[in-house]
Amino acid sequence: MKVYFVGFGPGDVELLTLKAYRLLKEADLIIYPGSIIEEKFLSEFEGQKINSHGMKLEEIVETIERAVREGKKVVRVQSGDPSIFGAIWEQIRELRKRGIECEVVPGISSVFASATSLSIELTSPSTPGVAIVRPAGKTLKEDYLEELARLPLTLVILLGTDRIEYVAEKISKVRGEEEPCAVVFHASREDEVKIVSTLGKIAEEVRKREIRRTATIIVGKVVEGYDERSHLYG
C-alpha cells in the first residue's frame, strides 16, 4: 500500500517533473490544497479530485487510507516543493502507523520560480548562502529575521506577504531601508506580478497591488544583480 506526495511546483504545469506528471496521469484519486492550487491546474488529469482545504489532518489521512485500501492509486499534491513548509511529516507519520508507504516526489519551490522570474541568482561571490524563513504569526511564536539580517545571506520569506510591513521593518533595522527587496506574486502563472523595490518602499507598493498572499519576498543585494566576477569564469 502506497501513497505519493507530489510537489506540484508554483502553478505552471509545464514545471512539473516527468515523474510527477506521470503519477498524476495515472492517479485514481488526487487530493490537492485548493486554497493554493486551483482545480483548473489539474484539469488534464482524470482522477477523482478532492480539495483538502478546510480538512483536518485526520480527515485527510482517513481519506487516503480508505482509497489506498480500495486499491486506488492516490496522489497527495503539495504546492511548491514538499520539503519547504510542506507540513508533510505529520501526514506521513500517521499514514505509516496505518502501514501505508509514502513516497515523496520533489517539485519546484516558489523560491526558485521567483528567482528565475526575476532573472537573478540567490547567491553571489559575496553572498554565500540563502535563508528560507517565515515570519512570526499565528503558527510561529518567534522568528529570527533581525539575527539573520546580520549575516551576508539572501533572505527569502515565505508565508509572510500579509505581514510585509513587519518583515520590512524588522530587516531594515539591520540593513537599512535602501536594501533591495523584491516580491513575486504567483510566480510562473499567467497573472504573475513582480515588484522590485527597497525595504523602505516595498510594503506600500505591495499594498497598492492588493497582494495579500501566495507571494515570495526576496531581500538582498542579489535582487539588483552584482558586478563581481566569479571564480568559475576565471
Residue, then its C-alpha position, 0 to 999 in steps of 0.5 A: m500500500k502506497v501513497y505519493f506526495v507530489g510537489f506540484g511546483p508554483g502553478d505552471v504545469e509545464l514545471l512539473t517533473l516527468k515523474a510527477y506528471r506521470l503519477l498524476k496521469e495515472a492517479d485514481l484519486i488526487i487530493y490537492p490544497g485548493s486554497i493554493i492550487e486551483e482545480k483548473f491546474l489539474s484539469e488534464f488529469e482524470g482522477q477523482k479530485i478532492n480539495s483538502h482545504g478546510m480538512k483536518l489532518e485526520e480527515i485527510v489521512e482517513t481519506i487516503e487510507r480508505a482509497v489506498r485500501e480500495g486499491k486506488k492509486v492516490v496522489r497527495v499534491q503539495s504546492g511548491d516543493p514538499s520539503i519547504f513548509g510542506a507540513i508533510w511529516e505529520q501526514i506521513r507519520e500517521l499514514r505509516k502507523r496505518g502501514i501505508e508507504c509514502e513516497v515523496v516526489p520533489g517539485i519546484s519551490s516558489v523560491f526558485a520560480s521567483a528567482t528565475s522570474l526575476s532573472i537573478e541568482l540567490t547567491s553571489p561571490s559575496t553572498p554565500g548562502v540563502a535563508i528560507v524563513r517565515p515570519a512570526g504569526k499565528t503558527l510561529k511564536e518567534d522568528y529570527l529575521e533581525e539575527l539573520a539580517r546580520l549575516p551576508l545571506t539572501l533572505v527569502i520569506l515565505l508565508g509572510t506577504d500579509r505581514i510585509e510591513y513587519v518583515a520590512e521593518k524588522i530587516s531594515k533595522v539591520r540593513g537599512e531601508e535602501e536594501p533591495c527587496a523584491v516580491v513575486f506574486h504567483a510566480s510562473r502563472e499567467d497573472e504573475v506580478k513582480i515588484v522590485s523595490t527597497l525595504g523602505k518602499i516595498a510594503e506600500e507598493v505591495r499594498k497598492r497591488e492588493i497582494r495579500r498572499t501566495a507571494t515570495i519576498i526576496v531581500g538582498k543585494v542579489v535582487e539588483g544583480y552584482d558586478e563581481r566576477s566569479h571564480l568559475y569564469g576565471 
